[in-house]
Amino acid sequence: MKKTFLSVALILILSLCACNTQPASSQTIKFGDMTAENVVDLLNSKVEEADNLFIVGMNKPDDDDYSDVGVTPYMELNFKENSEGTLDECRLYWFEGGNDEETGYSSGFYTAILTAAFVPDIQEDIAESIQTGTSMSWNSNDTVVKFVTSAAGANYLTFMTEEQYQNTQ
């Protein structure tokens, strides 16, 4: 029941956010040009615009260490930056097993914002994969996107540069 609620909340938010977050193709952001701080600022600005009690913003780390930023007890973002300070990888993790509406709404909202910004042409495919609980991977806009889910309720949505992906293979 909890997983169904969170999945429905996620898809509802993806659908609603897609209308407001879909940049024109000329405005698509290249993932590899962003820093962890840029992503946190982007997400927080959209959270402020949404002004929804169940969508939680991110606190910037005091020590500027963005490698692991918690959002809710069941949701976090992990960032890996390269020597130039731009992103190699960003991983959104959320767990659907807790009784936590903030995680359901926030994970859906964050997913919609990130996919609209970096890979808008495959946003619907990613939403469908999340809705059906199907692990998949895609390549778009010089960005590799992977969605991995487990029966236990753990979900990972990972964005990485093509170069980083090649280095991990």
Secondary structure, DSSP 8 states (H G I E B T S, - for coil): -HHHHHHHHHHHHHHHHHHHH---GGG---GGG--HHHHHHHHHHHHHHH--TT-------TT---SEEEEETTEEEEEEE-TTSSEEEEEEEEESSSS-HHHHHHHHHHHHHHHHHH-GGGHHHHHHHHHHT--EEEEETTEEEEEEE-TTSEEEEEEEEHHHHHHH-
